Amino acid sequence: MKKLIVIPLVAAGMMAMTGCSKSPVKETAKVDAINLANLDTTVAPGTDFYEYACGGWIKNNPLKPEYSRFGTFDQLNEDNQEQLRTLINELGTTPQEAGSVAQKIGMLYEMGLDSIKLNKDGMAPVKEQLEAIQRLGTKADVAKMVAVLHKEGMAPFFALFVDADEKNSSMNIVQMYQAGLGMGDRDYYLLDDEATVKVRDAYKQFIKQLFTLTGASPEQADAAVNAVMKIETGIAEISFSREDLRDTQKNYNKIKLEEFKARNNPLDWDVYFESMGLMEIEYLDAKQLPFYDALGEFMKNVSIDEQKYYLAFNLLNAGAPYLSDDFVSAEFDFYGKIMSGKQEQKPRWKRSLSTVNDALGEAVGQMYVTKYFPASSKEKMLELVGNLQKALSERIAGLEWMSDETKVKAQEKLSAFVVKIGYPDKWRDYTALEIKDDSYWANVCRSNIFEMDYMLQQAGKPVDKARWGMTPQTVNAYYNPTTNEICFPAAILQPPFFNPEADDAVNYGAIGVVIGHEMTHGFDDQGRNYDKDGNLTDWWTPEDAVRFTERADRLVQQYDNIIVVDSVHANGRYTLGENIADQGGLLVSHLAYLNSLKGKETPAPIDGFTNEQRFYLGYATLWGQNIRPEEILRLTKIDPHSLGKWRVNAALRNIDTFYSAFDIKEGDPMYMMPAERVVIW
């Protein structure tokens, strides 16, 4: 899933103000718990808990021009970037052995900073590739070029990758996934509301601008716009909806390669698969299988010249961030300003650092954990994860809606969780990756080819369950259903998510909920369809499946009713998995925290807050953010997570102990009638 912080102190009398103090209690000495500057105590917890818990942080962290959204995740990521920048700059203080990974990191980073060379080169780095596209003359030529672009990191028409066979999770299989949309989501092509039309019109201008920068005539640029919009709109019309993409069974379509090639022909499949080095595979998982059938029909009315414009745009769009400033500005003006509402481009060093992280992620991660990740944090996390697993086991055992038969299977799956913390046991080998001084874009292409070749080599082979899906320096966490693993990279194991020296209530409310969130993904509307070995199989009784769906549908309705901006509603169906995980994470971590207190005295208040209150404040702190209206609209279309405000307010309204912690009563805006509250896990 697959995301971070003052300073007037609040008087002890706040307990009375919030209506949560039942009797006088002795205050403890202050420890690192809640940052009181994050709060806005002019807002009552029962009115808007998000504003109460995060309003101070929101006020103190106004959006910088380079951001469309800035939250606690982003703040931690900013700190990480400074650390990584320092590490990479240190490489430049001493000569590095030619061909060493340190030399590759330093060279790629410096090439991204070299604005003089980038601007002098102009479009030259893509010129040869563009000319190759212009020479295409047959369907076979197009198929071969699609394979070339796929290897170089682009996704015209569809994307191809190698991952675990979801019904034979110990083995890798080639998989194909619908793609090919430069605006990322089909709604941008199909809806006609004012905001969408504005984005679509700007996109057409962006396409025209990219071709104009290459020296195309006005007539050629207009023809490119028409071709790209014709093809991408056609792809959008046949693409699965976001909601359909969450249907795991509907998106598993294992088929013999020969049968797949015989039933549709948008490309010359023999040429494509041969160019990808995949002629020997027997099966593939065509994911959205009807998509390729419909694509074959649609492409009958698309000329070779139109396909050439489309492929050229894929190239220019992918290359723009790595070319001269006029290309970079064009790309930012559309994707940054129009789609997200950003006002300024990020500084060059941040963009270059991102490129290095993409190309040599684990090598950078190895440097990062050596300096910044103590072994003690890993030990503490393992203890927390163990406590959370016990708590989730207890909750499963106590579910009134689930039968004993299904509970046994659920417990087996929970017991089989693989836990990854900090960094991988074995690091990637980057010896074969060439970083040269020819051009920044050429190095990006080589790194993408290196990555694709590494992945393609896994086709038909056993799954390497030691591999990580994120680098250690990533501020995030994930659950992978086919390996039944939860992963917490080193970078997220820092305040405000995790502080080994901080109050336990806050840690359980923060990193504890993150752990519980990832565990619950194993049992959300998608994860629940995979068994303990990661196989896509139905281990539920029909009655339990119905009861789960009934509860999930009620949660969908709750989030559907949220208005995110103007008259635009949240998408409860699309965000269902993350909403289930947020709720489950809160319930599981809260129980784990209570279990940790057994046999102990109830912790005394700190800064006027009970331990129960500190738990929920610790959680809310994670989601404080400022966000632009354009980004709200964009994320509502493409992000399966709810917006930060609703990860707090909407989730907490279903949690009974939250009500008692802050004495929230009927009539308060945060109040929801008990019969309307949804509890799944």
C-alpha positions in Angstrom: 0.0 0.0 0.0 0.5 0.5 -1.1 2.5 6.8 3.2 4.9 12.1 7.3 6.6 16.2 12.1 6.2 23.1 18.7 5.0 25.6 21.0 2.8 26.7 23.6 1.9 24.0 26.0 -1.8 23.2 26.6 -2.8 23.6 30.2 -3.7 20.6 32.3 -7.2 22.0 32.5 -7.8 20.9 28.9 -9.1 17.6 30.3 -12.1 19.4 31.8 -12.5 21.4 28.6 -12.8 18.3 26.4 -15.1 16.6 28.9 -12.9 13.5 29.3 -11.6 13.7 32.9 -13.6 11.5 35.2 -11.5 12.1 38.4 -8.4 13.9 39.5 -5.3 12.0 38.4 -1.7 12.6 39.2 0.3 13.9 36.2 3.5 12.2 35.1 6.7 14.0 34.2 6.6 15.1 30.6 8.0 12.7 28.0 8.0 12.8 24.2 4.3 12.2 23.6 2.0 14.6 21.8 3.4 17.7 20.1 0.9 20.2 21.4 1.6 22.7 18.6 -0.1 20.2 16.3 -3.5 20.8 17.9 -6.1 23.4 17.3 -7.9 23.5 20.6 -10.4 26.1 19.3 -12.1 23.2 17.6 -13.8 20.6 19.9 -12.9 16.9 19.3 -16.5 16.1 18.8 -16.9 18.7 16.1 -14.0 17.9 13.8 -11.4 15.6 15.3 -9.1 16.0 12.3 -9.0 19.8 12.8 -8.7 19.4 16.5 -5.7 17.0 16.3 -4.0 18.4 13.2 -5.2 22.0 12.9 -2.0 23.5 14.4 0.2 21.4 12.2 -1.8 22.4 9.1 -1.4 26.1 10.1 2.3 25.7 10.8 3.1 23.9 7.6 1.6 25.9 4.7 1.9 24.4 1.3 5.1 25.3 -0.5 4.8 26.2 -4.2 6.5 22.9 -5.2 3.8 20.8 -3.4 0.2 19.9 -4.4 -0.1 18.1 -1.1 2.1 18.3 2.0 1.6 16.1 5.0 3.5 14.3 7.8 4.6 11.7 5.3 6.0 14.4 3.0 7.7 16.0 5.9 9.5 12.8 6.9 10.3 12.2 3.2 11.9 15.7 3.1 14.1 14.8 6.0 15.1 11.6 4.3 15.9 13.4 1.1 18.3 15.7 3.0 20.0 12.6 4.5 20.3 10.9 1.2 21.6 14.1 -0.4 24.3 14.3 2.2 25.3 10.6 1.7 25.5 11.1 -2.1 27.4 14.4 -1.8 29.9 12.6 0.5 30.6 10.2 -2.4 31.9 13.1 -4.4 34.5 14.0 -1.8 36.7 11.0 -2.6 37.5 9.4 -5.9 35.3 6.3 -6.6 36.5 3.2 -8.4 35.3 3.2 -12.0 32.2 1.0 -12.4 31.6 0.7 -8.7 28.1 1.2 -7.5 29.2 4.3 -5.6 30.6 5.8 -8.8 27.3 5.0 -10.6 25.2 6.7 -8.0 27.4 9.8 -8.0 27.6 10.0 -11.8 23.8 9.6 -12.3 23.1 12.2 -9.6 25.5 14.7 -11.1 24.1 14.3 -14.6 20.7 15.2 -13.2 22.2 18.4 -11.8 24.1 19.4 -14.9 21.7 22.0 -16.4 24.3 23.3 -18.8 24.7 19.9 -20.6 20.9 19.1 -20.4 20.0 22.4 -22.0 22.8 22.2 -24.6 21.6 18.7 -25.6 18.0 19.8 -26.0 16.1 17.0 -27.7 19.2 15.2 -29.0 18.9 12.4 -26.4 15.6 11.2 -27.9 16.3 12.1 -31.5 17.5 8.6 -32.6 14.6 6.9 -30.8 12.1 9.4 -32.4 13.6 8.7 -35.8 13.2 5.0 -35.3 9.5 5.5 -34.6 9.1 7.6 -37.7 10.6 4.9 -39.8 7.9 2.3 -38.8 6.0 1.0 -41.8 4.2 -2.2 -40.9 2.2 -3.8 -38.1 5.3 -5.9 -37.3 7.4 -2.8 -37.0 4.9 -1.3 -34.5 4.9 -4.5 -32.4 8.6 -4.5 -32.2 8.7 -0.8 -31.2 6.1 -1.4 -28.5 8.4 -4.0 -27.0 11.3 -1.6 -27.2 9.4 1.1 -25.4 8.1 -1.4 -22.8 11.7 -2.4 -22.0 12.7 1.3 -21.7 10.1 1.9 -19.1 7.0 3.1 -21.0 3.6 1.5 -21.3 1.9 2.2 -24.6 -1.3 0.2 -25.0 -0.7 -2.1 -22.0 2.0 -3.0 -19.5 3.8 -6.3 -19.1 5.5 -7.5 -16.0 6.4 -10.8 -14.2 5.0 -11.6 -10.8 3.6 -14.5 -8.8 0.9 -16.6 -10.5 -2.0 -15.8 -8.2 -3.4 -19.3 -8.3 0.1 -20.9 -8.0 1.8 -18.4 -5.9 5.2 -20.2 -5.6 5.8 -19.7 -9.4 6.2 -16.5 -11.5 4.2 -15.9 -14.6 4.1 -13.2 -17.3 1.3 -10.8 -16.7 -0.3 -8.1 -18.8 -2.2 -5.1 -17.5 -4.3 -2.5 -19.2 -2.4 0.8 -19.6 -1.6 3.4 -22.3 -3.4 6.5 -20.9 -1.2 9.5 -20.5 -3.6 11.1 -18.1 -3.6 8.0 -16.0 -7.3 7.3 -15.6 -10.1 6.7 -18.1 -12.4 9.3 -16.5 -10.3 12.1 -17.9 -11.3 11.0 -21.4 -14.9 10.1 -20.8 -16.4 12.7 -18.4 -17.5 16.1 -19.5 -17.8 18.1 -16.3 -16.0 21.5 -16.3 -13.0 20.4 -14.3 -12.3 17.3 -16.5 -12.8 19.2 -19.8 -10.3 21.8 -18.5 -7.7 19.1 -17.9 -8.4 17.4 -21.2 -8.0 20.7 -23.1 -4.7 21.3 -21.3 -3.5 17.8 -22.2 -4.1 18.5 -25.9 -2.0 21.6 -25.6 0.7 19.6 -23.8 0.8 17.0 -26.6 1.1 19.8 -29.2 3.8 21.5 -27.2 6.0 18.4 -27.0 5.9 17.8 -30.7 6.5 21.5 -31.4 9.7 21.3 -29.3 11.0 18.5 -31.5 10.6 20.8 -34.6 7.3 19.4 -35.8 5.3 21.7 -38.0 1.9 23.1 -36.7 0.1 20.6 -39.0 2.2 17.7 -37.7 1.6 18.8 -34.1 -2.1 19.0 -34.7 -2.1 15.6 -36.3 -0.2 14.2 -33.3 -2.9 15.6 -30.9 -5.7 14.0 -32.9 -3.9 10.7 -33.1 -3.0 10.5 -29.4 -6.5 11.6 -28.3 -8.1 9.1 -30.7 -6.1 6.2 -29.4 -6.1 7.1 -25.8 -9.9 7.8 -25.8 -10.4 4.4 -27.5 -8.3 2.7 -24.8 -10.2 4.5 -22.1 -13.6 3.4 -23.5 -12.6 -0.3 -23.3 -10.6 -0.1 -20.0 -11.9 -1.7 -16.8 -13.2 0.8 -14.3 -11.3 1.5 -11.1 -14.0 -0.5 -9.2 -13.7 -3.5 -11.6 -10.0 -3.5 -11.1 -10.6 -4.4 -7.5 -12.3 -7.7 -8.4 -9.5 -10.2 -8.0 -11.2 -13.1 -9.7 -12.3 -10.9 -12.7 -8.7 -9.8 -13.1 -7.2 -13.2 -13.1 -7.2 -14.6 -16.7 -4.5 -17.3 -17.1 -4.4 -18.4 -20.7 -2.1 -20.3 -23.0 0.0 -17.9 -25.0 -1.1 -19.5 -28.3 -4.7 -19.2 -27.4 -4.2 -15.5 -26.4 -2.5 -14.7 -29.7 -5.3 -16.4 -31.7 -8.2 -14.5 -30.1 -7.1 -10.9 -30.6 -4.5 -9.0 -32.7 -4.0 -5.4 -31.8 -0.3 -6.1 -32.3 1.7 -8.7 -34.2 2.0 -10.8 -31.1 4.7 -13.1 -32.5 6.9 -10.2 -33.1 6.1 -8.6 -29.7 6.7 -11.6 -27.6 9.8 -12.6 -29.5 11.2 -9.0 -29.1 10.5 -9.4 -25.3 12.3 -12.7 -25.2 9.2 -14.5 -24.2 8.4 -16.9 -27.1 9.1 -19.9 -24.9 6.4 -19.2 -22.3 3.4 -21.5 -22.3 1.0 -19.4 -20.3 0.4 -15.8 -19.3 -2.1 -14.0 -17.1 -3.9 -11.5 -19.4 -5.5 -9.8 -16.3 -8.2 -7.7 -18.1 -8.7 -10.2 -20.9 -11.7 -8.5 -22.5 -9.6 -5.4 -22.8 -7.2 -7.0 -25.4 -10.1 -8.4 -27.4 -11.7 -5.0 -27.6 -8.3 -3.4 -28.3 -7.9 -5.7 -31.3 -11.2 -4.5 -32.7 -10.5 -0.9 -32.0 -7.0 -1.0 -33.7 -8.6 -2.1 -37.0 -9.5 1.6 -37.4 -6.2 3.1 -36.4 -3.6 3.8 -39.1 0.1 3.1 -38.8 0.7 6.8 -38.9 -1.6 7.4 -36.0 0.2 4.7 -34.0 3.5 6.3 -34.8 2.3 9.6 -33.3 1.0 7.8 -30.3 4.3 5.9 -29.7 6.3 9.1 -30.3 4.2 10.8 -27.7 4.8 8.0 -25.2 8.6 8.5 -25.8 8.5 12.3 -25.5 6.2 12.2 -22.4 8.5 9.7 -20.7 11.7 11.5 -21.7 10.5 15.1 -20.9 11.6 15.2 -17.3 15.2 14.2 -18.3 15.7 16.6 -21.2 16.3 20.3 -21.5 14.4 22.9 -19.4 11.8 23.6 -22.1 10.7 19.9 -22.1 10.8 19.8 -18.3 8.7 23.0 -18.0 6.1 21.6 -20.5 5.8 18.4 -18.5 5.5 20.3 -15.2 3.0 22.8 -16.5 0.6 20.0 -17.3 1.2 17.3 -14.7 2.3 19.6 -11.9 0.2 22.8 -12.4 -2.9 21.7 -14.2 -3.5 18.2 -12.8 -2.1 18.8 -9.3 -2.2 22.5 -8.6 1.6 22.8 -7.9 3.0 26.3 -8.4 6.7 25.6 -8.8 9.0 22.8 -9.9 10.9 20.9 -7.3 14.5 21.9 -7.1 16.8 20.0 -9.4 18.6 18.1 -6.7 15.4 16.5 -5.5 14.4 15.5 -9.0 17.9 14.0 -9.6 17.8 12.2 -6.3 14.4 10.6 -7.3 16.0 9.4 -10.5 18.9 7.8 -8.6 16.4 6.2 -6.2 14.5 4.7 -9.1 17.6 3.4 -10.9 19.8 2.2 -8.0 17.3 2.0 -5.1 18.7 -0.8 -3.1 22.3 0.5 -3.4 21.2 3.8 -2.0 19.2 2.0 0.6 22.2 0.1 1.7 24.0 3.4 2.3 21.0 4.7 4.1 20.5 1.9 6.6 24.2 1.7 7.4 24.1 5.3 8.7 20.5 5.9 9.9 18.8 2.7 10.9 19.7 1.2 14.3 19.3 -2.5 15.0 17.4 -1.7 18.1 14.5 -0.3 16.0 14.2 -3.6 14.2 14.0 -5.5 17.5 11.4 -3.1 18.9 9.3 -3.4 15.7 9.4 -7.2 15.8 8.0 -7.1 19.3 5.3 -4.7 18.2 4.4 -6.8 15.2 4.1 -9.9 17.5 1.8 -8.0 19.8 -0.4 -6.9 16.9 -0.6 -10.4 15.5 -1.8 -11.7 18.9 -4.4 -8.9 19.0 -5.7 -9.6 15.5 -5.9 -13.3 16.4 -8.1 -12.4 19.4 -10.3 -10.2 17.3 -10.8 -12.9 14.7 -11.6 -15.4 17.5 -14.2 -13.0 18.8 -16.0 -12.1 15.6 -19.7 -12.7 16.0 -20.4 -12.7 12.3 -17.9 -15.3 11.2 -18.2 -19.0 11.6 -15.7 -21.2 13.3 -14.9 -22.9 10.0 -13.8 -19.7 8.4 -12.1 -18.5 11.5 -9.7 -21.5 11.5 -8.6 -20.5 7.9 -8.2 -16.9 8.9 -6.1 -17.8 11.9 -3.9 -20.0 9.7 -3.4 -17.2 7.3 -2.5 -14.8 10.1 0.0 -17.2 11.6 1.7 -17.6 8.2 2.4 -13.9 7.8 6.0 -13.1 6.7 7.3 -10.0 8.4 10.0 -7.8 6.7 11.4 -4.9 8.7 14.0 -2.3 7.8 15.9 -3.8 4.8 16.4 -7.0 2.8 18.8 -9.7 3.9 20.4 -9.8 0.5 21.1 -6.7 -1.6 20.6 -6.3 -5.3 23.7 -6.6 -7.6 24.0 -3.6 -10.0 27.2 -4.7 -11.7 25.5 -5.2 -15.0 23.9 -1.7 -15.0 25.9 0.7 -17.1 25.9 4.4 -16.2 27.6 6.4 -18.9 28.3 10.1 -19.6 26.4 10.2 -22.9 23.0 11.6 -21.6 20.8 11.6 -18.6 17.9 10.2 -20.6 20.1 7.4 -22.0 21.0 6.3 -18.5 17.3 6.3 -17.4 16.5 4.1 -20.4 19.4 1.7 -19.5 18.3 1.5 -15.9 14.7 0.7 -17.0 16.0 -2.0 -19.4 18.2 -3.4 -16.6 15.1 -3.6 -14.4 12.9 -5.1 -17.0 15.5 -7.7 -18.0 15.9 -8.6 -14.3 12.2 -9.1 -14.1 11.8 -11.0 -17.3 14.5 -13.5 -16.2 12.1 -14.5 -13.4 9.4 -15.7 -15.8 8.4 -19.3 -15.2 10.8 -19.5 -12.2 10.0 -19.9 -8.5 9.1 -16.8 -6.7 12.0 -15.3 -4.7 10.2 -14.5 -1.4 13.2 -12.7 0.0 12.8 -9.9 -2.5 11.4 -6.6 -1.3 8.8 -4.5 -3.1 10.1 -1.2 -1.6 13.5 0.2 -0.9 14.6 0.8 2.7 14.5 4.6 2.2 10.8 4.6 1.2 8.5 6.3 3.6 5.7 3.7 3.3 4.7 0.1 4.1 2.9 -2.6 2.2 1.1 -6.0 2.3 1.7 -8.4 -0.6 -1.1 -11.0 -0.9 0.8 -13.5 -3.1 3.6 -13.8 -0.5 1.4 -13.1 2.5 4.0 -10.6 3.7 3.9 -7.3 5.5 6.9 -5.0 5.0 8.0 -1.9 6.9 11.0 -0.1 5.3 13.5 1.6 7.6 12.5 5.1 6.5 9.0 4.8 8.1 10.4 3.7 11.4 11.0 7.3 12.6 8.9 9.9 14.4 6.0 10.6 14.2 5.3 7.0 13.1 7.7 5.3 15.4 9.9 6.5 18.3 11.3 3.9 20.6 11.7 6.5 23.3 8.2 7.8 23.1 5.0 7.1 25.0 3.6 3.6 24.3 0.1 4.9 23.7 1.4 7.2 20.9 3.5 4.5 19.3 0.6 2.1 19.3 -1.6 4.8 17.8 0.9 5.6 15.1 3.2 2.7 14.0 0.9 0.2 15.7 -2.0 1.2 13.5 0.3 1.2 10.5 1.2 -2.4 11.4 -2.4 -3.3 12.0 -3.4 -1.6 8.7 -1.0 -3.8 6.7 -2.1 -6.9 8.5 -5.8 -6.1 7.9 -5.0 -5.8 4.1 -4.7 -9.6 4.2 -8.4 -9.7 5.0 -9.8 -6.7 3.1 -12.1 -7.0 0.1 -9.1 -8.1 -2.1 -6.7 -9.6 0.4 -9.4 -11.9 1.8 -9.5 -13.8 -1.5 -5.9 -15.2 -1.0 -5.1 -18.0 1.3 -2.2 -18.5 3.7 0.1 -19.5 0.9 -0.8 -16.5 -1.3 -3.1 -18.4 -3.7 -6.2 -16.8 -5.1 -8.8 -19.2 -3.7 -12.1 -19.1 -1.9 -11.5 -20.2 1.7 -14.7 -18.7 3.0 -18.1 -20.3 3.7 -20.7 -18.8 1.4 -22.6 -17.5 4.5 -19.5 -15.7 5.9 -18.7 -14.2 2.5 -22.2 -12.7 2.4 -21.9 -11.3 5.9 -18.5 -9.8 5.1 -19.9 -8.2 1.9 -22.9 -6.8 3.8 -20.6 -5.0 6.2 -18.3 -3.9 3.5 -21.2 -2.4 1.5 -22.2 -0.4 4.5 -18.7 1.0 4.8 -18.8 1.8 1.1 -22.0 3.8 1.6 -20.4 5.8 4.5 -17.5 7.0 2.3 -19.7 7.5 -0.8 -21.6 10.1 1.2 -18.4 12.2 1.9 -18.1 15.3 -0.2 -14.4 15.9 -0.8 -14.6 19.3 -2.6 -17.5 21.3 -4.1 -20.1 18.6 -5.1 -17.6 15.8 -5.7 -18.1 12.7 -3.6 -15.5 10.3 -2.3 -15.5 6.8 -4.0 -16.3 4.4 -1.3 -16.0 1.3 -3.5 -12.6 2.2 -4.9 -11.2 3.1 -1.4 -12.8 0.2 0.3 -9.7 -1.9 0.9 -7.8 1.0 2.5 -10.8 2.0 4.6 -11.2 -1.5 5.9 -7.5 -1.5 6.7 -7.6 1.8 8.5 -10.5 0.6 10.6 -8.9 -2.7 11.3 -5.6 -1.2 12.1 -7.2 1.1 14.7 -9.1 -1.8 16.4 -6.2 -4.2 16.3 -3.6 -1.8 17.6 -5.9 -0.5 20.3 -6.4 -4.0 21.6 -2.7 -4.7 21.4 -2.1 -1.6 23.5 -4.6 -2.7 26.1 -3.0 -6.1 26.2 0.4 -4.5 26.8 -1.1 -2.8 30.0 -2.3 -6.0 31.6 -0.9 -6.4 35.1 0.2 -2.7 35.1 -1.3 0.5 36.4 -3.1 2.6 33.9 -0.6 5.2 32.6 -1.2 8.6 34.0 -2.1 11.6 31.8 0.6 13.5 30.0 0.0 17.2 29.2 -3.6 16.7 30.2 -4.3 13.7 27.9 -5.2 10.2 29.1 -3.4 7.3 27.5 -6.6 6.6 25.5 -6.6 10.1 24.1 -2.9 9.9 23.3 -3.5 6.7 21.3 -6.0 8.5 19.0 -4.0 11.7 18.8 -1.0 9.6 17.8 -3.0 8.2 15.0 -4.5 11.4 13.8 -1.1 13.1 13.7 -0.1 10.8 10.8 -2.6 12.3 8.4 -2.2 16.0 8.9 -1.8 17.6 5.5 -2.5 20.6 3.4 -3.8 19.9 -0.1 -4.8 21.9 -3.2 -8.3 21.5 -4.7 -6.8 20.2 -8.0 -5.0 17.5 -6.1 -8.1 16.5 -4.2 -9.9 16.0 -7.6 -7.0 14.1 -9.1 -6.5 11.8 -6.1 -10.2 11.1 -5.8 -9.9 9.6 -9.4 -6.7 7.7 -9.0 -5.9 7.0 -5.3 -7.3 4.0 -3.5 -6.7 5.7 -0.2 -9.1 8.2 1.3 -7.9 11.7 1.8 -6.1 12.4 5.1 -9.1 14.1 6.8 -11.3 11.2 6.2 -8.7 8.6 7.2 -9.2 10.3 10.6 -12.8 11.5 10.9 -14.6 8.8 8.8 -12.6 5.9 10.3 -12.8 7.0 13.9 -16.6 7.5 13.8 -16.9 3.7 13.7 -14.6 3.1 16.7 -16.6 2.9 20.0 -13.5 3.5 22.3 -12.8 6.8 20.5 -16.2 8.1 21.6 -15.5 7.3 25.3 -11.9 8.6 25.1 -13.1 12.1 24.0 -16.6 12.0 25.5 -18.3 12.4 22.2 -22.1 12.6 22.6 -25.2 12.4 20.4 -25.6 15.8 18.6 -21.8 16.2 18.1 -20.9 16.2 14.4 -18.4 13.4 15.0 -21.2 11.2 16.5 -22.6 8.3 14.6 -25.5 6.2 16.0 -24.1 2.8 17.3 -26.4 0.9 14.9 -24.8 2.7 12.0 -21.2 2.0 13.0 -19.5 -0.7 10.9 -17.0 -3.2 12.4 -15.5 -5.8 10.1 -12.3 -6.9 11.7 
